[in-house]
């Protein structure tokens, strides 16, 4: 009998955006349209760093990070750079985490190290395809 693969939507998805409305839209799409129940939303790269590197106790590593580019304190480019550079300073293999970068300014100078670029306002179908392409599969 052939094994079937399906998307594993049980992992944590970390959403990083300083705009409350954008954060709410992304979280709603993930939960209601893609059926990803475990969404953690933070307001900037600094909070994401604290979640990824400084959280105490049993924190499940994210399956995916979705970050805005332009944010105060630590922006999306700096966040990606820190994630890719800090391989040895985390409880799990952070350097290989998939990242979706969002921006509302197509002419922005983009950092390296992300897997997909999504322009705002979000196209739900394109966003859904990007998310699903980066989520792991489970064999059933």
OpenMM code with the backbone's topology and positions (N, CA, C; nanometers):
from openmm import Vec3, app, unit

residues = "UNK UNK UNK UNK UNK UNK UNK UNK UNK UNK UNK UNK UNK UNK UNK UNK UNK UNK UNK UNK UNK UNK UNK UNK UNK UNK UNK UNK UNK UNK UNK UNK UNK UNK UNK UNK UNK UNK UNK UNK UNK UNK UNK UNK UNK UNK UNK UNK UNK UNK UNK UNK UNK UNK UNK UNK UNK UNK UNK UNK UNK UNK UNK UNK UNK UNK UNK UNK UNK UNK UNK UNK UNK UNK UNK UNK UNK UNK UNK UNK UNK UNK UNK UNK UNK UNK UNK UNK UNK UNK UNK UNK UNK UNK UNK UNK UNK UNK UNK UNK UNK UNK UNK UNK UNK UNK UNK UNK UNK UNK UNK UNK UNK UNK UNK UNK UNK UNK UNK UNK UNK UNK UNK UNK UNK UNK UNK UNK UNK UNK UNK UNK UNK UNK UNK UNK UNK UNK UNK UNK".split()
positions = [
    Vec3(0.0838, -0.1174, 0.0000),
    Vec3(0.0000, 0.0000, 0.0000),
    Vec3(0.0892, 0.1250, 0.0000),
    Vec3(0.0533, 0.2228, -0.0826),
    Vec3(0.1291, 0.3459, -0.0899),
    Vec3(0.1016, 0.4333, 0.0319),
    Vec3(0.2091, 0.4931, 0.0833),
    Vec3(0.1933, 0.5855, 0.1938),
    Vec3(0.1467, 0.7194, 0.1385),
    Vec3(0.0553, 0.7823, 0.2092),
    Vec3(0.0067, 0.9130, 0.1671),
    Vec3(0.0721, 1.0201, 0.2521),
    Vec3(0.1006, 1.1316, 0.1871),
    Vec3(0.1587, 1.2435, 0.2596),
    Vec3(0.0546, 1.3544, 0.2703),
    Vec3(0.0535, 1.4189, 0.3850),
    Vec3(-0.0318, 1.5358, 0.4015),
    Vec3(0.0464, 1.6412, 0.4781),
    Vec3(0.0047, 1.7647, 0.4598),
    Vec3(0.0728, 1.8738, 0.5292),
    Vec3(0.0577, 1.8578, 0.6790),
    Vec3(0.1655, 1.8799, 0.7502),
    Vec3(0.1630, 1.8792, 0.8961),
    Vec3(0.1390, 2.0232, 0.9402),
    Vec3(0.0165, 2.0528, 0.9803),
    Vec3(-0.0212, 2.1886, 1.0183),
    Vec3(-0.0210, 2.2072, 1.1694),
    Vec3(0.0427, 2.1151, 1.2411),
    Vec3(0.0398, 2.1209, 1.3870),
    Vec3(0.1512, 2.2066, 1.4467),
    Vec3(0.2530, 2.2385, 1.3689),
    Vec3(0.3658, 2.3154, 1.4216),
    Vec3(0.3312, 2.4609, 1.4455),
    Vec3(0.4110, 2.5246, 1.5276),
    Vec3(0.3939, 2.6670, 1.5570),
    Vec3(0.4375, 2.7491, 1.4360),
    Vec3(0.3582, 2.8488, 1.4029),
    Vec3(0.3957, 2.9465, 1.3012),
    Vec3(0.4120, 3.0798, 1.3727),
    Vec3(0.5303, 3.1389, 1.3601),
    Vec3(0.5611, 3.2661, 1.4238),
    Vec3(0.5365, 3.3789, 1.3243),
    Vec3(0.4439, 3.4688, 1.3584),
    Vec3(0.4110, 3.5841, 1.2750),
    Vec3(0.4702, 3.7080, 1.3411),
    Vec3(0.5476, 3.7855, 1.2620),
    Vec3(0.6172, 3.9031, 1.3149),
    Vec3(0.5778, 4.0237, 1.2298),
    Vec3(0.4996, 4.1151, 1.2887),
    Vec3(0.4579, 4.2346, 1.2157),
    Vec3(0.4191, 4.3423, 1.3165),
    Vec3(0.4665, 4.4635, 1.2954),
    Vec3(0.4375, 4.5726, 1.3887),
    Vec3(0.2994, 4.6328, 1.3688),
    Vec3(0.2353, 4.6067, 1.2568),
    Vec3(0.1028, 4.6603, 1.2293),
    Vec3(-0.0033, 4.5632, 1.2810),
    Vec3(-0.0851, 4.6093, 1.3749),
    Vec3(-0.1865, 4.5220, 1.4364),
    Vec3(-0.2797, 4.4609, 1.3319),
    Vec3(-0.3256, 4.5424, 1.2358),
    Vec3(-0.4187, 4.4919, 1.1355),
    Vec3(-0.3545, 4.3849, 1.0482),
    Vec3(-0.2310, 4.4081, 1.0037),
    Vec3(-0.1615, 4.3076, 0.9221),
    Vec3(-0.1410, 4.1778, 1.0002),
    Vec3(-0.1011, 4.1909, 1.1261),
    Vec3(-0.0791, 4.0737, 1.2106),
    Vec3(-0.2097, 3.9950, 1.2258),
    Vec3(-0.3203, 4.0658, 1.2460),
    Vec3(-0.4504, 4.0004, 1.2600),
    Vec3(-0.4926, 3.9306, 1.1308),
    Vec3(-0.4701, 3.9955, 1.0158),
    Vec3(-0.5065, 3.9364, 0.8867),
    Vec3(-0.4274, 3.8083, 0.8630),
    Vec3(-0.2963, 3.8140, 0.8836),
    Vec3(-0.2120, 3.6953, 0.8621),
    Vec3(-0.2532, 3.5829, 0.9569),
    Vec3(-0.2753, 3.6164, 1.0822),
    Vec3(-0.3152, 3.5157, 1.1813),
    Vec3(-0.4490, 3.4528, 1.1431),
    Vec3(-0.5443, 3.5338, 1.0992),
    Vec3(-0.6758, 3.4828, 1.0583),
    Vec3(-0.6637, 3.3906, 0.9370),
    Vec3(-0.5854, 3.4309, 0.8384),
    Vec3(-0.5663, 3.3454, 0.7199),
    Vec3(-0.5061, 3.2115, 0.7611),
    Vec3(-0.4044, 3.2158, 0.8463),
    Vec3(-0.3394, 3.0920, 0.8891),
    Vec3(-0.4367, 3.0013, 0.9632),
    Vec3(-0.5136, 3.0570, 1.0540),
    Vec3(-0.6045, 2.9753, 1.1362),
    Vec3(-0.7281, 2.9310, 1.0606),
    Vec3(-0.7901, 3.0211, 0.9843),
    Vec3(-0.9197, 2.9907, 0.9243),
    Vec3(-0.9134, 2.9369, 0.7819),
    Vec3(-0.8173, 2.9833, 0.7028),
    Vec3(-0.8108, 2.9393, 0.5632),
    Vec3(-0.7145, 2.8221, 0.5432),
    Vec3(-0.6084, 2.8171, 0.6227),
    Vec3(-0.5082, 2.7112, 0.6068),
    Vec3(-0.5195, 2.6081, 0.7188),
    Vec3(-0.5979, 2.6371, 0.8217),
    Vec3(-0.6219, 2.5457, 0.9352),
    Vec3(-0.4956, 2.5175, 1.0164),
    Vec3(-0.4186, 2.6210, 1.0424),
    Vec3(-0.3004, 2.6108, 1.1290),
    Vec3(-0.3377, 2.6675, 1.2660),
    Vec3(-0.3591, 2.5822, 1.3650),
    Vec3(-0.4088, 2.6308, 1.4940),
    Vec3(-0.3035, 2.6977, 1.5824),
    Vec3(-0.1767, 2.6657, 1.5635),
    Vec3(-0.0713, 2.7111, 1.6549),
    Vec3(0.0040, 2.8304, 1.5982),
    Vec3(-0.0557, 2.9473, 1.6125),
    Vec3(0.0045, 3.0703, 1.5614),
    Vec3(0.0447, 3.1571, 1.6808),
    Vec3(0.1707, 3.1997, 1.6805),
    Vec3(0.2201, 3.2942, 1.7808),
    Vec3(0.2491, 3.4236, 1.7055),
    Vec3(0.1886, 3.5343, 1.7510),
    Vec3(0.2080, 3.6628, 1.6845),
    Vec3(0.2808, 3.7595, 1.7771),
    Vec3(0.3845, 3.8232, 1.7238),
    Vec3(0.4613, 3.9230, 1.7994),
    Vec3(0.4715, 4.0501, 1.7154),
    Vec3(0.5028, 4.1630, 1.7829),
    Vec3(0.4929, 4.2922, 1.7147),
    Vec3(0.6204, 4.3432, 1.6491),
    Vec3(0.7342, 4.2780, 1.6711),
    Vec3(0.8555, 4.3213, 1.6014),
    Vec3(0.9641, 4.2150, 1.6137),
    Vec3(1.0753, 4.2413, 1.5464),
    Vec3(1.1851, 4.1455, 1.5458),
    Vec3(1.2447, 4.1202, 1.6828),
    Vec3(1.2425, 4.2217, 1.7685),
    Vec3(1.2963, 4.2040, 1.9036),
    Vec3(1.2143, 4.1001, 1.9804),
    Vec3(1.0824, 4.1086, 1.9711),
    Vec3(0.9981, 4.0092, 2.0377),
    Vec3(1.0175, 3.8707, 1.9768),
    Vec3(1.0409, 3.8655, 1.8470),
    Vec3(1.0673, 3.7367, 1.7825),
    Vec3(1.1970, 3.6756, 1.8350),
    Vec3(1.3016, 3.7578, 1.8487),
    Vec3(1.4292, 3.7109, 1.9029),
    Vec3(1.4091, 3.6570, 2.0443),
    Vec3(1.3326, 3.7303, 2.1246),
    Vec3(1.3061, 3.6846, 2.2613),
    Vec3(1.2325, 3.5512, 2.2605),
    Vec3(1.1364, 3.5335, 2.1718),
    Vec3(1.0639, 3.4075, 2.1613),
    Vec3(1.1574, 3.2943, 2.1177),
    Vec3(1.2392, 3.3208, 2.0174),
    Vec3(1.3242, 3.2159, 1.9607),
    Vec3(1.4416, 3.1782, 2.0499),
    Vec3(1.5036, 3.2767, 2.1147),
    Vec3(1.6294, 3.2517, 2.1836),
    Vec3(1.6222, 3.2593, 2.3359),
    Vec3(1.5272, 3.3340, 2.3881),
    Vec3(1.5292, 3.3614, 2.5307),
    Vec3(1.4145, 3.2991, 2.6083),
    Vec3(1.3209, 3.2370, 2.5399),
    Vec3(1.2050, 3.1802, 2.6091),
    Vec3(1.2488, 3.0698, 2.7044),
    Vec3(1.1904, 3.0713, 2.8209),
    Vec3(1.2217, 2.9706, 2.9230),
    Vec3(1.1256, 2.8529, 2.9090),
    Vec3(1.1697, 2.7378, 2.9497),
    Vec3(1.0821, 2.6212, 2.9512),
    Vec3(1.0710, 2.5550, 2.8156),
    Vec3(0.9646, 2.4824, 2.8008),
    Vec3(0.9421, 2.4043, 2.6788),
    Vec3(0.8699, 2.4883, 2.5743),
    Vec3(0.9443, 2.5470, 2.4860),
    Vec3(0.8864, 2.6228, 2.3759),
    Vec3(0.9074, 2.5413, 2.2498),
    Vec3(0.7983, 2.5114, 2.1822),
    Vec3(0.8081, 2.4354, 2.0581),
    Vec3(0.8701, 2.5240, 1.9502),
    Vec3(0.9712, 2.4746, 1.8812),
    Vec3(1.0310, 2.5561, 1.7747),
    Vec3(0.9288, 2.5795, 1.6637),
    Vec3(0.9332, 2.6955, 1.6018),
    Vec3(0.8373, 2.7199, 1.4938),
    Vec3(0.8671, 2.6336, 1.3719),
    Vec3(0.7609, 2.5980, 1.3015),
    Vec3(0.7743, 2.5270, 1.1747),
    Vec3(0.7982, 2.6268, 1.0618),
    Vec3(0.7606, 2.7531, 1.0865),
    Vec3(0.7676, 2.8563, 0.9843),
    Vec3(0.7686, 2.9927, 1.0529),
    Vec3(0.8430, 3.0866, 0.9961),
    Vec3(0.8420, 3.2250, 1.0422),
    Vec3(0.7919, 3.3115, 0.9271),
    Vec3(0.6959, 3.3988, 0.9575),
    Vec3(0.6441, 3.4947, 0.8602),
    Vec3(0.6715, 3.6324, 0.9178),
    Vec3(0.7551, 3.7115, 0.8499),
    Vec3(0.7949, 3.8403, 0.9056),
    Vec3(0.7777, 3.9541, 0.8063),
    Vec3(0.7372, 4.0675, 0.8595),
    Vec3(0.7352, 4.1917, 0.7841),
    Vec3(0.8800, 4.2383, 0.7680),
    Vec3(0.9054, 4.3209, 0.6685),
    Vec3(1.0402, 4.3731, 0.6492),
    Vec3(1.0639, 4.4973, 0.7351),
    Vec3(0.9764, 4.5952, 0.7238),
    Vec3(0.9966, 4.7232, 0.7924),
    Vec3(0.9266, 4.7236, 0.9280),
    Vec3(1.0072, 4.7266, 1.0348),
    Vec3(0.9548, 4.7307, 1.1718),
    Vec3(1.0529, 4.8082, 1.2586),
    Vec3(1.0041, 4.8628, 1.3712),
    Vec3(1.0948, 4.9310, 1.4637),
    Vec3(1.1803, 4.8303, 1.5414),
    Vec3(1.2783, 4.8801, 1.6107),
    Vec3(1.3719, 4.8050, 1.6952),
    Vec3(1.4534, 4.7059, 1.6127),
    Vec3(1.3998, 4.5912, 1.5796),
    Vec3(1.4688, 4.4931, 1.4945),
    Vec3(1.3776, 4.4672, 1.3746),
    Vec3(1.4238, 4.5047, 1.2544),
    Vec3(1.3391, 4.4850, 1.1364),
    Vec3(1.3528, 4.3430, 1.0819),
    Vec3(1.2744, 4.3132, 0.9797),
    Vec3(1.2729, 4.1780, 0.9250),
    Vec3(1.4069, 4.1336, 0.8688),
    Vec3(1.4793, 4.2240, 0.8057),
    Vec3(1.6114, 4.1896, 0.7527),
    Vec3(1.7097, 4.1551, 0.8625),
    Vec3(1.7085, 4.2357, 0.9686),
    Vec3(1.7960, 4.2072, 1.0829),
    Vec3(1.7568, 4.0761, 1.1504),
    Vec3(1.6267, 4.0510, 1.1616),
    Vec3(1.5791, 3.9260, 1.2206),
    Vec3(1.6291, 3.8059, 1.1414),
    Vec3(1.6153, 3.8116, 1.0095),
    Vec3(1.6611, 3.7010, 0.9249),
    Vec3(1.8119, 3.6815, 0.9411),
    Vec3(1.8859, 3.7906, 0.9409),
    Vec3(2.0318, 3.7821, 0.9579),
    Vec3(2.0674, 3.7154, 1.0913),
    Vec3(1.9995, 3.7548, 1.1983),
    Vec3(2.0263, 3.6958, 1.3300),
    Vec3(1.9906, 3.5473, 1.3333),
    Vec3(1.8796, 3.5124, 1.2729),
    Vec3(1.8366, 3.3721, 1.2709),
    Vec3(1.9390, 3.2876, 1.1965),
    Vec3(1.9811, 3.3323, 1.0807),
    Vec3(2.0743, 3.2542, 0.9999),
    Vec3(2.2140, 3.2482, 1.0625),
    Vec3(2.2513, 3.3487, 1.1417),
    Vec3(2.3858, 3.3539, 1.2000),
    Vec3(2.3979, 3.2805, 1.3331),
    Vec3(2.2886, 3.2561, 1.4033),
    Vec3(2.2956, 3.2046, 1.5397),
    Vec3(2.2667, 3.0560, 1.5487),
    Vec3(2.3255, 2.9783, 1.4645),
    Vec3(2.3045, 2.8335, 1.4620),
    Vec3(2.3328, 2.7661, 1.5948),
    Vec3(2.4380, 2.8051, 1.6619),
    Vec3(2.4835, 2.7337, 1.7808),
    Vec3(2.4273, 2.7885, 1.9110),
    Vec3(2.3406, 2.8891, 1.9031),
    Vec3(2.2940, 2.9548, 2.0250),
    Vec3(2.1466, 2.9276, 2.0533),
    Vec3(2.0957, 2.8198, 2.0026),
    Vec3(1.9540, 2.7923, 2.0170),
    Vec3(1.9318, 2.6455, 2.0499),
    Vec3(1.8137, 2.6152, 2.1010),
    Vec3(1.7808, 2.4783, 2.1407),
    Vec3(1.7518, 2.3876, 2.0208),
    Vec3(1.7373, 2.4416, 1.9044),
    Vec3(1.7021, 2.3640, 1.7859),
    Vec3(1.7715, 2.4246, 1.6647),
    Vec3(1.7625, 2.3591, 1.5523),
    Vec3(1.8314, 2.4029, 1.4311),
    Vec3(1.7598, 2.5229, 1.3695),
    Vec3(1.7929, 2.6390, 1.4194),
    Vec3(1.7244, 2.7607, 1.3754),
    Vec3(1.7660, 2.8048, 1.2353),
    Vec3(1.8857, 2.7720, 1.1953),
    Vec3(1.9367, 2.8200, 1.0662),
    Vec3(1.8585, 2.7652, 0.9482),
    Vec3(1.7913, 2.6529, 0.9666),
    Vec3(1.7179, 2.5937, 0.8550),
    Vec3(1.5678, 2.6238, 0.8582),
    Vec3(1.5231, 2.7060, 0.9522),
    Vec3(1.3804, 2.7388, 0.9580),
    Vec3(1.3374, 2.8127, 0.8319),
    Vec3(1.2255, 2.7735, 0.7716),
    Vec3(1.1773, 2.8473, 0.6545),
    Vec3(1.1196, 2.9823, 0.6959),
    Vec3(1.1411, 3.0832, 0.6100),
    Vec3(1.0980, 3.2194, 0.6398),
    Vec3(1.0272, 3.2785, 0.5186),
    Vec3(0.9100, 3.3373, 0.5443),
    Vec3(0.8394, 3.4171, 0.4443),
    Vec3(0.8588, 3.5628, 0.4834),
    Vec3(0.9045, 3.6435, 0.3894),
    Vec3(0.9259, 3.7864, 0.4111),
    Vec3(0.8131, 3.8630, 0.3429),
    Vec3(0.7502, 3.9564, 0.4169),
    Vec3(0.6421, 4.0383, 0.3623),
    Vec3(0.6869, 4.1841, 0.3563),
    Vec3(0.6467, 4.2526, 0.2512),
    Vec3(0.6742, 4.3954, 0.2409),
    Vec3(0.5642, 4.4628, 0.1600),
    Vec3(0.5376, 4.5866, 0.1948),
    Vec3(0.4424, 4.6665, 0.1194),
    Vec3(0.5105, 4.7583, 0.0205),
    Vec3(0.6418, 4.7519, 0.0146),
    Vec3(0.7204, 4.8383, -0.0730),
    Vec3(0.8033, 4.7523, -0.1681),
    Vec3(0.7543, 4.7305, -0.2907),
    Vec3(0.8253, 4.6427, -0.3843),
    Vec3(0.9691, 4.6835, -0.4129),
    Vec3(1.0041, 4.8103, -0.3995),
    Vec3(1.1389, 4.8569, -0.4297),
    Vec3(1.2368, 4.8450, -0.3146),
    Vec3(1.1929, 4.7873, -0.2020),
    Vec3(1.2825, 4.7721, -0.0873),
    Vec3(1.4062, 4.6904, -0.1240),
    Vec3(1.5175, 4.7252, -0.0626),
    Vec3(1.6371, 4.6427, -0.0731),
    Vec3(1.6123, 4.5223, 0.0177),
    Vec3(1.6201, 4.4042, -0.0380),
    Vec3(1.5827, 4.2839, 0.0355),
    Vec3(1.7041, 4.2124, 0.0929),
    Vec3(1.6884, 4.1584, 0.2116),
    Vec3(1.7967, 4.0790, 0.2703),
    Vec3(1.8041, 3.9431, 0.2017),
    Vec3(1.9088, 3.8699, 0.2292),
    Vec3(1.9156, 3.7326, 0.1798),
    Vec3(1.8692, 3.6402, 0.2923),
    Vec3(1.8339, 3.5181, 0.2571),
    Vec3(1.8037, 3.4190, 0.3593),
    Vec3(1.6574, 3.3885, 0.3800),
    Vec3(1.5675, 3.4440, 0.2976),
    Vec3(1.4263, 3.4088, 0.3108),
    Vec3(1.3879, 3.3130, 0.1992),
    Vec3(1.2764, 3.2420, 0.2183),
    Vec3(1.2334, 3.1422, 0.1207),
    Vec3(1.1309, 3.1948, 0.0206),
    Vec3(1.0421, 3.2821, 0.0664),
    Vec3(0.9405, 3.3413, -0.0208),
    Vec3(0.9255, 3.4887, 0.0129),
    Vec3(0.8962, 3.5683, -0.0905),
    Vec3(0.8633, 3.7094, -0.0736),
    Vec3(0.7156, 3.7263, -0.1048),
    Vec3(0.6431, 3.7902, -0.0134),
    Vec3(0.5012, 3.8181, -0.0323),
    Vec3(0.4819, 3.9692, -0.0253),
    Vec3(0.4170, 4.0248, -0.1271),
    Vec3(0.3882, 4.1679, -0.1283),
    Vec3(0.2540, 4.1944, -0.0615),
    Vec3(0.2493, 4.3063, 0.0131),
    Vec3(0.1242, 4.3493, 0.0750),
    Vec3(0.0618, 4.4571, -0.0135),
    Vec3(-0.0697, 4.4628, -0.0207),
    Vec3(-0.1655, 4.3796, 0.0510),
    Vec3(-0.1595, 4.2342, 0.0043),
    Vec3(-0.1909, 4.1462, 0.0972),
    Vec3(-0.1776, 4.0034, 0.0713),
    Vec3(-0.2772, 3.9537, -0.0319),
    Vec3(-0.2276, 3.8719, -0.1224),
    Vec3(-0.3111, 3.7919, -0.2107),
    Vec3(-0.3274, 3.6588, -0.1374),
    Vec3(-0.4484, 3.6271, -0.0914),
    Vec3(-0.4695, 3.5101, -0.0051),
    Vec3(-0.4244, 3.3809, -0.0725),
    Vec3(-0.4551, 3.3650, -0.1995),
    Vec3(-0.4164, 3.2405, -0.2690),
    Vec3(-0.2649, 3.2269, -0.2781),
    Vec3(-0.1975, 3.3337, -0.3148),
    Vec3(-0.0502, 3.3296, -0.3255),
    Vec3(0.0129, 3.3058, -0.1878),
    Vec3(-0.0394, 3.3744, -0.0870),
    Vec3(0.0096, 3.3575, 0.0485),
    Vec3(-0.0106, 3.2132, 0.0958),
    Vec3(-0.1278, 3.1580, 0.0707),
    Vec3(-0.1583, 3.0196, 0.1101),
    Vec3(-0.0628, 2.9221, 0.0428),
    Vec3(-0.0383, 2.9401, -0.0865),
    Vec3(0.0550, 2.8517, -0.1577),
    Vec3(0.1955, 2.8602, -0.0987),
    Vec3(0.2386, 2.9814, -0.0657),
    Vec3(0.3728, 2.9987, -0.0078),
    Vec3(0.3819, 2.9279, 0.1269),
    Vec3(0.2824, 2.9471, 0.2120),
    Vec3(0.2825, 2.8823, 0.3435),
    Vec3(0.2829, 2.7310, 0.3278),
    Vec3(0.1927, 2.6793, 0.2470),
    Vec3(0.1823, 2.5333, 0.2324),
    Vec3(0.3057, 2.4722, 0.1700),
    Vec3(0.3767, 2.5484, 0.0867),
    Vec3(0.4985, 2.4941, 0.0256),
    Vec3(0.6121, 2.4799, 0.1258),
    Vec3(0.6015, 2.5510, 0.2380),
    Vec3(0.7099, 2.5481, 0.3377),
    Vec3(0.6776, 2.4651, 0.4608),
    Vec3(0.5541, 2.4238, 0.4771),
    Vec3(0.5188, 2.3405, 0.5914),
    Vec3(0.5680, 2.1974, 0.5673),
    Vec3(0.6082, 2.1289, 0.6739),
    Vec3(0.6542, 1.9905, 0.6561),
    Vec3(0.5382, 1.8963, 0.6239),
    Vec3(0.5717, 1.7828, 0.5703),
    Vec3(0.4734, 1.6782, 0.5412),
    Vec3(0.4850, 1.5689, 0.6453),
    Vec3(0.3745, 1.5016, 0.6692),
    Vec3(0.3765, 1.3833, 0.7534),
    Vec3(0.3219, 1.2667, 0.6713),
    Vec3(0.3772, 1.1512, 0.6944),
    Vec3(0.3342, 1.0321, 0.6223),
    Vec3(0.2240, 0.9647, 0.7022),
    Vec3(0.1170, 0.9291, 0.6338),
    Vec3(0.0063, 0.8613, 0.7033),
    Vec3(-0.0210, 0.7254, 0.6426),
] * unit.nanometer
topology = app.Topology()
chain = topology.addChain("A")
for resn in residues:
    res = topology.addResidue(resn, chain)
    for name in ("N", "CA", "C"):
        topology.addAtom(name, app.Element.getBySymbol(name[0]), res)
